[in-house]
Amino acid sequence: MRKAKLLLVAFALGTMGLFANEIDTPNVSKDEIRKQIIELIDLTEVSLQQDLFIDITFTFNSTGEVVVLKVNSMDKDVLNFVRENLNGKKLDKPGKVSKEYTMPISVVSKY
């Protein structure tokens, strides 16, 4: 009888653990994330002297904000541009938290 009670308690705790660990992971494609990032960049006034072609590695925090991890440019203007326009911005449909995304981004100067 004692083993049956112990087995019942272990089963109850195990099933509660399964339901508690169910985390809502967004099912957003890379194309959708890329489109949202391009929209963020297009909303800004670009005052660059040349066109930019950069690869950006980023992730998302738990609130859905973009956290830029790496930019493949040593130009300070490019780094400042990315920091101001992408880092910390919230997307409508963010990707998975702590998953690294790498995307090529091109910004064409309008002048």
N, C-alpha and C positions, 0 to 999 in steps of 0.2 A: 504494500500500500504506500509505503514511504517513497519507493522508487517511482511509482506512478505519479505522485504529487510533484516530485522533483522533475520528472520528465514533462509534465504539464506546464510547470513554471518556466522551464528552459524553452519549451516551444512557444509560450506566450512572449517571452522576452525576445526570442529570435524573430518572430513575425513583427513585433513592434519595431525592432531595429531595421528591418527591411523597409518598412514604410517611412521611417524617420530619415533614412538615407536617400530617399528619392529626391534628387536635385533636378530642378528644371533647367535643362541644358538647351539653349536656343539652337534652332535648326536653321541657321542662316548660311547661305552659300557665300563663297569668297567673292563672287561677282556682285552680290547685293552689298557686301561690305565695301567693296571697291567703289561702287556707284555712290554710296553715302559719303565716302571720303572725298571723292572728286567733287561732289556737291559742296562740301565744306570748303574746299580750296577755291571753287568757282565763286563762292559768295564773297571772297576777300578781294580787295583791290590789290592787284599785283603790280608792284613798281620795281620789277627786276630788269636788269640791263640785258639779260640773255635768257634763253629758254632753259628750263631745268629738266633733266632726266635723271631721276634718283630712285634708288631702292630703299624702301622704308621697312624696317622690322618693328612690329608693334604687338601689343596684347591689349586685353581689356581688364579693368578692375571689376570688383563686385558691383559697382554702381553703373557699369556700362560705359565708362569713360575710356578714351583711347590713351594708352600709355606707350609713348614712343621709346623703343629700346635702342635702336641703331639706325643711323642714316649714313649712306655710303658717300658722304661728301665731307671734305675738310674745309669748305668755304663757310665762313662764319655767317654770311648773309643767308645762305641756304639753311643752315642749322637754326638760325633765329626765325626764319620763315616757317619752318616745320614746327618749332616750339610754339610759336604764336598761333598758328592756324590749325594744328592737329592735336598737340599734346593737351590732355585734359578736357577735350571736347566730348560731349555725349552724343552717341548715335541713337537713332530711333530703334534700330534693330542691331544690337551689338552681337559679336560672336561669343565663343566660349571663353570663360574667364581663365586667365593664365595660359591660354594656348597662343603660341607665337605665330604671327602672320607676317609674311614678307611679300610686298607688292611693289611693282615698278610704277612710279608716278611721273607723269610729264606735265609740266606747267609751261604754257606758252605765254610769253610776254605780249601784252596787248599794245605796246608802244613801239 
